[in-house]
Amino acid sequence: MTKSFYHFLIKFRHPEPKDAISRFANHAYLDHSFPKNSFDYDEVSNYLELNGHYLDSMRIFDEAWETYLFQEEKETRY
């Protein structure tokens, strides 16, 4: 993988978020303790389970993680 999950997520930041992933990205950006350099699902998931009060559901994280894996795989192929 070439970039951490956080760096992938941040590209979804938006001043007026229109979906759950954009809201997640905005909150993660403001969360100074977010594991910004992590490539590990369990590390990020565990962090959010304990500190991700800003997530309506962990399903949002899971969907974002799946998109992250797909995008990273796509970028490493080309």
C-alpha positions as CSV (number, residue, x, y, z in Angstrom):
1,M,0.0,0.0,0.0
2,T,1.3,3.4,-0.9
3,K,-0.7,5.6,1.5
4,S,-2.2,5.2,4.9
5,F,-5.9,4.9,5.4
6,Y,-6.0,8.4,6.9
7,H,-4.4,9.9,3.8
8,F,-6.8,8.1,1.6
9,L,-9.8,9.2,3.8
10,I,-8.8,12.8,3.9
11,K,-9.4,13.3,0.1
12,F,-13.2,12.9,1.0
13,R,-13.2,16.0,3.2
14,H,-15.7,18.6,2.2
15,P,-16.8,21.9,3.8
16,E,-20.5,20.8,3.3
17,P,-20.4,17.0,3.6
18,K,-23.2,15.3,1.6
19,D,-22.5,11.7,2.7
20,A,-21.3,9.7,5.6
21,I,-17.8,9.2,4.3
22,S,-17.3,12.9,3.9
23,R,-18.6,13.5,7.5
24,F,-16.2,10.7,8.7
25,A,-13.3,12.4,6.8
26,N,-14.1,15.8,8.3
27,H,-14.2,14.3,11.9
28,A,-11.1,12.2,11.4
29,Y,-9.2,15.3,10.2
30,L,-10.2,17.1,13.5
31,D,-9.3,14.0,15.6
32,H,-5.7,14.7,16.5
33,S,-5.2,11.2,18.0
34,F,-6.4,9.4,14.8
35,P,-3.8,6.8,13.8
36,K,-2.7,8.8,10.8
37,N,0.1,6.5,9.6
38,S,-1.7,3.2,10.0
39,F,-2.1,0.7,7.2
40,D,-3.7,-1.8,9.6
41,Y,-7.4,-2.5,9.7
42,D,-7.4,-3.8,13.3
43,E,-5.5,-0.8,14.6
44,V,-7.8,1.8,13.0
45,S,-11.0,-0.3,13.8
46,N,-10.0,-0.7,17.5
47,Y,-9.2,3.0,17.7
48,L,-12.6,4.0,16.3
49,E,-14.4,1.5,18.5
50,L,-13.0,3.3,21.5
51,N,-12.8,6.9,20.2
52,G,-14.9,7.2,17.1
53,H,-18.0,8.7,18.8
54,Y,-18.4,10.8,15.7
55,L,-19.3,7.7,13.6
56,D,-23.0,6.9,13.4
57,S,-22.0,3.3,12.6
58,M,-18.8,1.2,12.2
59,R,-20.3,0.2,8.8
60,I,-19.2,3.6,7.5
61,F,-15.6,2.8,8.4
62,D,-15.9,-0.7,6.9
63,E,-17.2,0.7,3.6
64,A,-14.4,3.3,3.6
65,W,-11.9,0.6,4.3
66,E,-13.1,-1.6,1.4
67,T,-12.9,1.4,-1.0
68,Y,-9.4,2.1,0.4
69,L,-8.3,-1.5,-0.4
70,F,-9.8,-1.4,-3.8
71,Q,-8.2,2.0,-4.7
72,E,-4.8,0.9,-3.3
73,E,-4.9,-2.4,-5.3
74,K,-5.9,-0.5,-8.4
75,E,-3.0,2.0,-8.0
76,T,-0.4,-0.7,-7.4
77,R,-1.4,-2.5,-10.6
78,Y,-0.8,0.5,-12.8
